[in-house]
Amino acid sequence: MGRKYTEAQAKATKKYLSGIGECKLRVSKEKKEYYMSVAKEAGMSLNEYIIQAVEEKIAKEKGKQSAEP
């Protein structure tokens, strides 16, 4: 018998997501699989890998250590 998604879990998820922004990235299925495998090899999720890559690019272009606003 599977677990039920409790009201407390739903509330916690809603609270968490209310503070999160979302960006969609559209790529071919092949590119997605490639990016996922590269991220996995680096010991990261695809999301972490993409964020790190963006922050590094910003830092390089801005000459800063961090991409924090």
PAZAPA-4460 file (N, C-alpha, C; in steps of 0.05 Angstrom, whole numbers, plus 32768, in hexadecimal, padded with zeros to 4 digits):
% residues 69
    n_x    n_y    n_z   ca_x   ca_y   ca_z    c_x    c_y    c_z   seq   type   mol
   8011   7FE8   8000   8000   8000   8000   8012   8019   8000     1      M     A
   800C   802B   7FEE   801D   8044   7FEB   8017   8058   8000     2      G     A
   802A   8069   8004   8026   807F   8017   8012   8094   800D     3      R     A
   8005   80A1   801F   7FF3   80B6   8018   8002   80D1   801A     4      K     A
   7FFB   80E4   800A   8006   80FF   800B   7FF5   810E   801F     5      Y     A
   8001   8113   8036   7FF1   811F   804C   7FED   813D   8048     6      T     A
   7FDA   8147   8057   7FD4   8163   8056   7FEC   8174   805F     7      E     A
   7FFA   8169   8073   8012   8177   807D   8028   8179   8067     8      A     A
   802B   8163   8058   803E   8163   8042   8036   8177   802D     9      Q     A
   801D   8178   8026   8013   818A   8012   8018   81A7   801B    10      A     A
   8013   81AD   8034   8017   81C8   803F   8034   81CF   803F    11      K     A
   8046   81BD   8047   8062   81C2   8047   806D   81C7   802A    12      A     A
   8063   81B7   8018   806B   81BA   7FFC   8062   81D5   7FF1    13      T     A
   804A   81DC   7FF6   803F   81F6   7FED   8050   820D   7FF9    14      K     A
   8057   820B   8012   8067   8220   801F   8082   8222   8012    15      K     A
   808F   820B   800E   80A9   820A   8001   80A8   8217   7FE5    16      Y     A
   8095   820F   7FD5   8093   8218   7FBA   808C   8235   7FB7    17      L     A
   8080   8241   7FCC   8079   825D   7FCB   8091   826F   7FCB    18      S     A
   80A8   8265   7FD4   80C0   8275   7FD5   80D4   826E   7FBF    19      G     A
   80CB   825E   7FAC   80DD   8254   7F97   80D5   8260   7F7C    20      I     A
   80E8   8269   7F6D   80E3   8272   7F51   80E8   825B   7F3E    21      G     A
   80DD   825C   7F27   80E0   8245   7F15   80E7   8250   7EF9    22      E     A
   80FB   8244   7EEC   8103   824A   7ED1   8101   8231   7EC1    23      C     A
   80F5   8232   7EAA   80F3   821B   7E99   8109   821C   7E84    24      K     A
   8115   8205   7E7F   812A   8203   7E6B   8121   81ED   7E57    25      L     A
   811F   81F4   7E3E   8116   81E1   7E2A   812E   81D9   7E18    26      R     A
   8133   81BF   7E18   8148   81B4   7E08   813E   819A   7DFC    27      V     A
   814D   818F   7DE9   8145   8175   7DDE   8149   8160   7DF3    28      S     A
   813B   8149   7DEF   813D   8133   7E02   815A   8129   7E04    29      K     A
   8168   8129   7DEE   8183   8120   7DEE   8195   8132   7DFF    30      E     A
   8191   814D   7DFB   81A1   8160   7E0A   819B   815E   7E28    31      K     A
   8181   815A   7E2F   8179   8157   7E4B   8187   813F   7E57    32      K     A
   8187   8129   7E4A   8194   8111   7E54   81B2   8115   7E57    33      E     A
   81BE   8123   7E44   81DB   8129   7E45   81E0   813B   7E5D    34      Y     A
   81D1   8150   7E60   81D5   8163   7E77   81D1   8154   7E91    35      Y     A
   81BD   8143   7E93   81B9   8134   7EAC   81D0   8122   7EB2    36      M     A
   81DB   8115   7E9E   81F2   8103   7EA3   820B   8112   7EAC    37      S     A
   820F   8129   7EA0   8226   813A   7EA7   8223   8144   7EC4    38      V     A
   820B   814C   7ECB   8206   8156   7EE6   820A   813F   7EFA    39      A     A
   8200   8127   7EF3   8203   8110   7F05   8220   8109   7F09    40      K     A
   8230   810A   7EF4   824D   8105   7EF7   825A   8119   7F09    41      E     A
   824F   8131   7F0A   825A   8146   7F1C   824F   8144   7F38    42      A     A
   823D   8130   7F3C   8231   812C   7F57   821C   8141   7F5E    43      G     A
   820E   814B   7F49   81FA   8160   7F4D   81E0   8158   7F3F    44      M     A
   81CB   8165   7F48   81B2   8163   7F39   81B5   8175   7F21    45      S     A
   81A4   8171   7F0D   81A4   8182   7EF6   819F   819F   7EFE    46      L     A
   818C   81A3   7F10   8186   81BE   7F19   819E   81CC   7F26    47      N     A
   81AC   81BE   7F37   81C4   81C9   7F44   81DA   81CF   7F2F    48      E     A
   81DD   81BE   7F1C   81F1   81C1   7F07   81EC   81DA   7EF6    49      Y     A
   81D3   81DD   7EEE   81CB   81F4   7EDE   81CF   820E   7EEE    50      I     A
   81C6   820E   7F07   81C9   8226   7F17   81E6   822D   7F1A    51      I     A
   81F7   821A   7F20   8214   821F   7F22   821F   822A   7F09    52      Q     A
   8217   821F   7EF2   8222   8228   7ED8   8219   8245   7ED3    53      A     A
   8201   824C   7ED9   81F7   8267   7ED5   8206   827A   7EE8    54      V     A
   8209   8273   7F01   8217   8284   7F14   8235   8288   7F0C    55      E     A
   8241   8273   7F02   825D   8276   7EF9   825F   8289   7EE1    56      E     A
   824C   8286   7ECF   824C   8298   7EB7   8248   82B5   7EC0    57      K     A
   8235   82BA   7ED2   8230   82D5   7EDC   8249   82E0   7EE9    58      I     A
   8255   82D0   7EFB   826D   82D9   7F09   8284   82DF   7EF5    59      A     A
   8287   82CF   7EE1   829C   82D4   7ECD   8296   82EE   7EBE    60      K     A
   827E   82F3   7EB6   8277   830B   7EA7   8277   8324   7EB9    61      E     A
   8270   8321   7ED2   826F   8338   7EE4   8289   833B   7EF4    62      K     A
   829B   8327   7EF3   82B4   8328   7F02   82B0   8326   7F20    63      G     A
   829A   8318   7F28   8294   8314   7F44   8298   82F7   7F4C    64      K     A
   8298   82F2   7F66   829B   82D7   7F70   8280   82C9   7F72    65      Q     A
   826A   82D9   7F75   8250   82CD   7F79   823B   82DA   7F67    66      S     A
   8227   82CB   7F60   8212   82D6   7F4F   81FA   82DF   7F5F    67      A     A
   81FE   82E0   7F79   81E8   82E9   7F8B   81E0   8305   7F85    68      E     A
   81C6   830B   7F84   81BD   8327   7F7F   81C3   8339   7F96    69      P     A
***
